[in-house]
């Protein structure tokens, strides 16, 4: 069962890594892409929870509004991620995701009221140095890097606050209301700004790809990751998720070729960031083991 769980875990991380590939293959802009991704994912989750599983989606008002707030952070995270891909490339967007670990090391101690881990601070300094190096050598992608950094910020906010929600209602309800609320807020914003009329500026090819993105690469892996928590430790989950940029960058290079080809310094800096995250995770695991 443990080996099967690890295989399933690597499968969903691979699927998450492929979302960036789909983001580049979809011609629609980031606003339209995120709008339909969240709409379709919410519909798929509703069908799965209410019709297939026949479970209730009722939650207390307080929890609903908390989930709605987290859903807004999720929507901004996805928007910045796909916008970064559109104005730069997959490699830039995914490498900037590594900053999530740095932001988490600052935000998590505040939210969960624990001491700041010195090793996380050191790792954060290393990651910032690598991002600055990438920014310097790939300055023509500066807009993509800025939005990639914002993507990491909103992704961290989503992940940390999401961690406080599990256990307050079913995992399916948490994911459903976060995605639905994110879409609903986007819809309201687009209505007030007049952008809602742009949502029909999409072809059937893009709709099909977004439908695939929302189901196989969004709803399924999010539900599957929750199920896997029964069989694997949170550390194993987090450590494996850090492979998402690796899978994505390798896939992008082989699929898109020259448009994803970066300078040697980019690959060195990205490699150092990912290695720093993995080493930090291993150190934490050993420290936890010794403590127990």
Legacy VTK file of the C-alpha trace (Angstrom):
# vtk DataFile Version 3.0
C-alpha trace
ASCII
DATASET POLYDATA
POINTS 292 float
0.000 0.000 0.000
2.893 2.364 0.826
4.526 1.803 -2.594
1.195 2.296 -4.352
0.612 5.524 -2.400
4.046 6.849 -3.418
3.339 5.988 -7.059
-0.007 7.831 -6.870
1.738 10.779 -5.221
4.333 11.072 -7.992
1.531 10.752 -10.552
-0.398 13.741 -9.171
2.804 15.815 -8.861
3.528 14.960 -12.505
-0.023 16.087 -13.370
0.502 19.359 -11.477
3.760 19.863 -13.371
1.879 19.372 -16.649
-0.575 22.202 -15.846
2.106 24.668 -16.914
2.411 22.871 -20.263
-1.349 23.137 -20.806
-1.184 26.792 -19.781
1.147 27.453 -22.690
-0.799 25.279 -25.150
-4.035 27.168 -24.374
-4.150 30.323 -26.495
-6.723 32.148 -24.330
-5.330 34.828 -21.997
-4.788 34.237 -18.272
-8.083 35.902 -17.249
-10.207 33.647 -19.461
-8.137 30.548 -18.664
-8.481 30.891 -14.879
-12.174 31.842 -15.135
-13.095 28.650 -17.007
-10.643 26.446 -15.119
-12.253 27.323 -11.797
-15.791 27.116 -13.219
-15.286 23.668 -14.752
-13.368 22.349 -11.711
-16.176 23.511 -9.382
-18.763 21.746 -11.578
-16.737 18.512 -11.629
-16.288 18.614 -7.854
-20.002 19.282 -7.286
-20.941 16.304 -9.466
-18.424 14.081 -7.665
-19.465 15.117 -4.136
-23.244 15.463 -4.509
-24.138 13.031 -7.285
-21.439 10.348 -7.176
-20.577 10.317 -3.449
-24.028 11.622 -2.394
-22.463 13.713 0.387
-23.727 17.002 1.830
-22.023 20.259 0.861
-23.513 22.255 3.746
-20.984 24.159 5.841
-21.390 26.777 8.615
-21.375 30.406 7.445
-18.135 31.179 9.262
-16.299 28.334 7.533
-17.838 29.290 4.170
-16.482 32.846 4.373
-13.079 31.569 5.478
-12.982 29.218 2.505
-14.128 32.042 0.228
-11.174 34.157 1.334
-8.751 31.311 0.681
-10.429 30.760 -2.697
-9.613 34.363 -3.648
-5.937 33.712 -2.884
-6.147 30.540 -5.023
-7.618 32.506 -7.946
-4.874 35.154 -7.735
-2.231 32.408 -7.474
-3.460 30.707 -10.650
-3.891 34.008 -12.501
-0.320 35.131 -11.734
1.005 31.666 -12.615
-0.586 31.530 -16.073
0.088 35.215 -16.764
3.767 34.587 -15.968
3.765 31.747 -18.511
2.068 33.913 -21.152
4.555 36.799 -20.864
7.671 34.644 -20.363
7.689 30.837 -20.419
7.033 27.697 -18.366
10.563 27.500 -16.943
10.446 31.020 -15.477
7.016 30.529 -13.886
7.943 27.177 -12.331
11.348 28.289 -11.035
9.713 31.233 -9.218
7.400 28.777 -7.430
10.407 27.741 -5.338
10.018 31.032 -3.475
6.876 29.588 -1.870
9.103 27.775 0.600
10.716 31.063 1.652
7.372 32.832 2.084
5.998 29.837 3.998
8.941 29.982 6.416
7.874 33.549 7.282
4.072 33.236 7.218
3.632 29.782 8.753
5.277 30.605 12.133
3.015 33.667 12.427
-0.212 31.795 11.589
0.568 28.639 13.577
2.364 30.566 16.358
5.622 28.641 16.300
9.252 29.761 16.401
11.003 30.691 13.176
13.291 27.886 12.007
16.843 29.190 11.380
17.449 26.557 8.699
14.396 27.869 6.817
15.767 31.411 6.981
19.150 30.268 5.618
17.421 28.328 2.865
15.321 31.426 2.109
18.465 33.531 1.676
19.857 30.951 -0.753
16.614 30.933 -2.761
16.458 34.759 -2.894
20.070 34.856 -4.118
19.204 32.357 -6.865
16.113 34.325 -7.932
18.156 37.536 -8.074
20.705 35.720 -10.250
17.943 34.521 -12.580
16.452 38.036 -12.659
19.838 39.454 -13.654
20.606 36.899 -16.381
17.029 36.640 -17.728
16.084 40.326 -17.366
14.119 40.252 -20.649
11.639 38.042 -18.745
11.312 40.545 -15.880
7.496 40.789 -16.121
7.190 36.995 -16.024
9.528 36.830 -13.011
7.554 39.512 -11.129
4.273 37.690 -11.707
5.990 34.402 -10.860
7.012 35.854 -7.506
3.451 37.106 -6.901
2.235 33.615 -7.812
4.482 32.190 -5.076
3.167 34.762 -2.562
-0.514 33.993 -3.200
0.237 30.265 -3.385
1.831 30.426 0.063
-1.132 32.333 1.515
-3.483 29.740 0.042
-1.458 26.746 1.304
-0.826 28.038 4.834
-4.419 29.130 5.534
-5.715 25.998 3.825
-3.763 23.987 6.375
-5.846 25.548 9.141
-9.111 24.526 7.488
-8.657 20.767 7.206
-10.707 18.963 9.812
-13.354 21.703 10.072
-15.409 20.108 7.273
-14.884 17.387 4.674
-11.876 17.723 2.381
-14.131 17.650 -0.678
-16.193 20.557 0.659
-13.060 22.558 1.412
-11.719 22.177 -2.118
-15.137 22.736 -3.742
-15.951 25.955 -1.872
-12.456 27.367 -2.364
-12.585 26.829 -6.122
-16.234 27.903 -6.480
-15.698 31.035 -4.351
-12.595 31.954 -6.335
-14.571 31.661 -9.570
-17.549 33.602 -8.142
-15.350 36.511 -7.014
-13.681 36.577 -10.454
-17.108 36.620 -12.124
-18.266 39.548 -9.949
-15.022 41.452 -10.622
-15.285 40.863 -14.382
-18.916 42.031 -14.347
-18.022 45.344 -12.683
-15.012 45.924 -14.973
-16.843 44.864 -18.139
-14.386 42.028 -18.783
-17.190 39.469 -18.431
-18.035 40.036 -22.128
-14.519 38.872 -23.037
-15.211 35.431 -21.588
-16.859 34.353 -24.851
-13.664 35.139 -26.759
-12.515 31.535 -26.673
-12.505 28.740 -29.241
-13.615 25.137 -28.830
-10.017 23.864 -28.811
-9.151 26.001 -25.786
-12.410 25.042 -24.052
-11.565 21.357 -24.502
-8.035 21.855 -23.128
-9.338 23.882 -20.159
-11.920 21.164 -19.484
-9.052 18.645 -19.410
-7.047 20.985 -17.163
-9.975 21.438 -14.752
-10.784 17.729 -14.432
-7.669 15.553 -14.850
-5.125 18.175 -13.794
-7.064 20.066 -11.077
-10.051 18.340 -9.452
-8.599 14.812 -9.564
-5.100 15.531 -8.148
-6.476 17.825 -5.417
-8.893 15.144 -4.200
-6.262 12.428 -4.592
-3.668 14.375 -2.557
-6.134 14.562 0.347
-6.774 10.801 0.196
-3.033 10.074 0.200
-2.609 11.812 3.572
-3.976 8.579 5.110
-0.970 6.615 3.846
1.955 9.044 3.666
3.373 11.693 5.972
2.900 15.436 5.320
6.690 15.650 4.957
6.706 13.092 2.117
3.880 14.973 0.415
5.602 18.362 0.659
8.990 16.979 -0.373
7.560 15.244 -3.440
5.493 18.284 -4.445
8.792 20.175 -4.690
9.524 18.021 -7.746
6.724 19.797 -9.647
9.079 22.435 -11.138
11.515 19.663 -12.132
8.864 17.694 -14.014
7.441 20.841 -15.596
10.760 22.340 -16.750
11.928 19.031 -18.263
8.590 18.488 -20.026
8.540 22.070 -21.326
12.057 21.734 -22.735
11.215 18.580 -24.695
7.766 19.780 -25.841
8.449 23.420 -26.718
12.155 23.269 -27.550
13.946 26.555 -28.186
11.291 28.786 -26.586
12.078 27.101 -23.252
15.842 27.056 -23.673
17.437 29.147 -20.930
20.971 30.216 -20.032
23.219 27.762 -18.095
23.060 30.112 -15.083
19.257 29.699 -14.984
19.527 25.916 -14.716
22.285 26.122 -12.106
20.279 28.611 -9.996
17.076 26.560 -10.341
18.938 23.383 -9.421
20.419 25.014 -6.320
16.955 26.240 -5.211
15.373 22.813 -5.590
18.344 21.119 -3.899
18.145 23.589 -0.983
14.448 22.772 -0.496
15.081 19.006 -0.565
18.045 19.211 1.822
16.022 21.357 4.213
13.226 18.782 4.115
15.625 15.934 4.855
17.125 17.870 7.772
13.659 18.466 9.193
12.804 14.791 8.871
15.969 13.758 10.712
15.369 16.385 13.424
11.780 15.164 13.878
12.965 11.549 14.051
15.544 12.365 16.728
12.938 14.354 18.665
10.532 11.404 18.660
LINES 1 293
292 0 1 2 3 4 5 6 7 8 9 10 11 12 13 14 15 16 17 18 19 20 21 22 23 24 25 26 27 28 29 30 31 32 33 34 35 36 37 38 39 40 41 42 43 44 45 46 47 48 49 50 51 52 53 54 55 56 57 58 59 60 61 62 63 64 65 66 67 68 69 70 71 72 73 74 75 76 77 78 79 80 81 82 83 84 85 86 87 88 89 90 91 92 93 94 95 96 97 98 99 100 101 102 103 104 105 106 107 108 109 110 111 112 113 114 115 116 117 118 119 120 121 122 123 124 125 126 127 128 129 130 131 132 133 134 135 136 137 138 139 140 141 142 143 144 145 146 147 148 149 150 151 152 153 154 155 156 157 158 159 160 161 162 163 164 165 166 167 168 169 170 171 172 173 174 175 176 177 178 179 180 181 182 183 184 185 186 187 188 189 190 191 192 193 194 195 196 197 198 199 200 201 202 203 204 205 206 207 208 209 210 211 212 213 214 215 216 217 218 219 220 221 222 223 224 225 226 227 228 229 230 231 232 233 234 235 236 237 238 239 240 241 242 243 244 245 246 247 248 249 250 251 252 253 254 255 256 257 258 259 260 261 262 263 264 265 266 267 268 269 270 271 272 273 274 275 276 277 278 279 280 281 282 283 284 285 286 287 288 289 290 291
